[in-house]
Amino acid sequence: MPAIALGHYNLRGDRATLEKLRDFYIHYVGLAVGPRPLKSFGFWLYAGGRDVLHLSENRPGETRQTELKTGFDHVAFSCLDLPAMLATLKAGNIPYRHATVEASDGFATQHQVFFSDPEGNGIELNFVEA
């Protein structure tokens, strides 16, 4: 029973943090708020008609460990319009790193843009050259 796709990833926090993350991912990644079947506070953010990021409020009494070290580095999104994205990041003074992976062995040239959200979670945006 192998996995066939990534369903979504989830970030937790208080309401103010979730609202800050929602706005950041809408503006700087291009996600959109969409339907969410839960009654608790939070947001589901969509890309290409699929929910890819869930923002969930901490449970009562729950605190997140901000100093916890894990192997998580970043989440990656396939994107369009590299020049517009770079202009958006520059306009928002979002520090980023732009790398190019040259075409090889059936892979097209890819442009990768790396940056972090306001909570320090890594983001990679991939732009494949036509």
ABEGO torsion letter per residue (X at the ends): XBBABBABBBBBEBAAAAAAAAAAAAAAAGBBBBBBABABBEBBBBBGGBBABBBBBBBBGBBBBAABBBABABBBBBBBGAAAAAAAAAAAGBBBBBBBBBBBGGBBBBBBBBBBBAAGBBBBBBBBBX
